Amino acid sequence: MDELDIVILAAGKGKRMNSDTPKFLCKVGGEISLQRILKNVTWGTSDPIIVIGYDNKKVMKETWPGITYAIQEKQLGTGDAVRSIKNTLKNRSFAENVMVLLADQPFTTEKTLKNIWKIHKENNAILTIGTVVSPDFTGSNELFSHYGRILRNENGLIRGIIEEKDASEEEKKIREVNISYYCFKTKWLWDNIDSLKNENKSGEFYLTDMVQIAASQNIPIYSYIVPDIKEGMGFNTQEQLEILQKLAGDK
């Protein structure tokens, strides 16, 4: 059995972009965001899995041979996107571990992904996540104010993630945020992903809720705090895309 599968989520339209082009195909630093991510996962797999949905033929056109695609029929959140892999790739022999990434985080680096994998492997972990600690939520860092906050207990151990939409005013002050870099033991992920519920303000199935499920099972959740917070930046609007393009030197 292989050690690692790498999944890239690229199924959504990005409604707030107000564009017919899937947001993952927008350019940052002169390159399509999805292509930038693909270049940085070749160290871990020769057969990445991309979850596609909206305008999937256009997305597939911008990738290359040697990629496995899973279809998310309806865009019901990141948890549902990962569940679609289990449901649509039934004949695939999965690796022992799976890393899940987002296609709209163009500053993701190979070094960071390797560090997360190293922590996960050394601890024989069930779940390892990447986080960043934002110094504030002003300027370009305002992007992070919309991210889920990392909840830790009195011993500093992760006990959950609360999405910004569902967070209290006190929880919104937490500066350590989830940047949606995940590494799971595949068997545990498939055994538990159907437990996800969409009882939240968006009515979506959040992959972040796998953290709460792990915590409820007293499973240690390991983490890597990414030093360069830029790597955690994604975009959901044209304004946010412009911030990333400016940081990349495009404008």
N, C-alpha and C positions, 0 to 999 in steps of 0.2 A: 504493500500500500504506500502511495506517495505521502509525503509529510504535509504538503500545503497546497490548497486551492486558493486562488485569489479571485474575488468577485467584485465587479464594479457596477454600481447601480446607475443606470442611465435610461430610466423608463418614463420619467415625468416630462410634461410639456414645459413646465415653468410658467404657470399662468400669469404671474406678476411681471414677467418680462415683457408682456404685451407684444409678442412676436410669434410668427408661425414657425420659426426655426427652433428646434429643441435647444434648450439653453446650453447643453453639454457641447454643442458644436460652435459656440461662440469662441472667439480667439482672445487669448491673453498671452502677451509676450510673443506675438506673431504666430502662435500655434493654437490649434483647436484644443480646448480644455481636456476632452476625452483622450485625445492622442498623447498629450503630455503625461497623463496618468498611466496610460498603457506602456509608455517607454520606461516607467519607473517600477514596473512589476515583473519584468523579464527575469530578474534575479531569482524570483520565487517560483515561477511556473512558466511553462512553454504553452500552456493552454488555459488562459484566463477565461472566466465566465463573465459575460456582460448581460445584465438584465435590461431588456429593451421593452418599449411599449408604444408610446406616442411616436408616430412617424418613424417607425423602426427601420424601414428601408433606407431612409436618409442617414440614420445613425450607422447602419451596417456598411454603407458606402464609404464612410470615413474611417473604417477600421481596416484590418488586413487578415490574410488567411491564418488559420491556427487558433481561432477564437470560437468558443462555444457560446451560443446565445440561449437565454431563457426568456420567455415572453410573460410579461405581466399584463394580463388582459385589461384590467381596470386599475387605475392608479389609486390604490387605497392605502398608501403609506409605505415606509421603508421596511416595516416588518412583513407586510404582505408581499413586497418585492422579493425578499429573501425566501419567503415561503413558496413563491412561484418556482424557484429553482428546484426545491424538493418535489413539487408537483409535476413539473414539466420535463425534468431530466431524470426520469425514473430508471432509465437504463444505464445511467452514468455510474461509474465506480468512483466515489468521492474520496479525496485524501483524508487523512486523519484529522487535519485542522483546516479551517477556512478563515481567510482574512476578508473582511468586507469594507469597501471604500466607496466614496461618492465621486461621481464623474465631474462635479462642478467645483472641485478644489484643485485648481491647476498648479498651486505651489507645493503640492505634496512631493517629497523627495524619497529617493531610494534609501538613503541613510536612515531616515526616520522609520520607514517601514521595516527595515532590517532590525532596528533597535526594539521595536514592538515585538517582532517575531522572536528575538533573542530572549526577552523577558518572558514571553509566553512559553517558549521551549524549555528554558532553564528551570522554570517553576512547574513544569508539566501542568500548566494552567487550564482551567475550563474556559475562562474568559479573561481577556486582557484588552484594555481600551487605551486610546490616546486622548490626552486632554491638553489644553493650554490655560495658562493663568494670564489673563489680560490685566495690564496695569490700571486700566480704566475703561470706560465705555464711551470715550469721546473720539472725535476725528474718525480716522479709518477703523479704529477699534470699536466704533459704534456697531459694526457688524456683529460683534460677539454678544451684544445685549439681547439678540434674538435667539441665542443658542440655549440649549438645555444646561442647567446648572448641576454641577457635581455635588452630591450630598455625601458627606462623610460622617462617621460616628465619632464619639469622643476619643477613640484610639486612632483616628485618621484613616480608618478603612472605609472604602466606598460601600455605601448602603443603597444607593439609587441615583437616578437622574430625574430631575423635574423639568419638563419643557417650559419655556418662557411663558407660553400662553396659559399654563396651568399653575405657574409659580405665584407664591405670595409676595408681597412687597419686600419682606425680609429676605426671602430666598433669591429674589432678583438682584440683591446686593452681592451675592457670591460671585467672585471673579474667576474661579476655576470652571471652565465650561467644557462640555462634550463636543468634540470635533468629528465624531462619527468615523473614527478609525477603530475597527473591532477585529479581534482574533478569537475564534471559538474552537473548542473541541467539536468536531462536526457531529458526532453521534449525539452529544448533549443538545446541540442546537436543534437537530431534527426531532429529537425526542420531546422538546419543550416548545417549539415555535408555534404549535397549534394552540398553546395556552394564551397567546396574546389576545387582548381585548381592545376594542376601539371606544372605550368609555372615557373620552376626553373631548375637549372643545372642538377639535378638528374632525372627530369621527373617523380617525385613521388608526391603523395598526402601526405603532411605533416600534422600531427595532430597539430603541433605547430601553423599552420595558423588559427586554431580556436581562438587563442588569438587575431590575427588581426581582425577577424570577430567580436569578442566581442567588441574590442576597437572601431571599426567603428560604432557600435550600441550604443556607449557611455555607455557600461556596465562596472561597476567597476570590475577590475581583482585583486583578493586578492592573497597574496603569503605568503609562509612560508620559511624563509631562514634556511636551515638545518645546524645545528651547526657542525656536523661531516661530513666534505666534502667527506669522504670515501664512505658514503652512496649513493652518486651520481655517483659513478664510475661504468661504464659498460665496456664491451669489444667487440671489433670487429676483433681483430687479435690475433694470438698466443702470440705475444709480450705483448699485453695489458692484456691477460689472465694471463700470467706469473707475471705481476706486481700485479694483484689482489691476486694471489695465494701466492705471497711473503708477501703481507700485511696481509694475513690470517694465515701466519705461516706455509704454506705448504712446502716452500723451503728455 
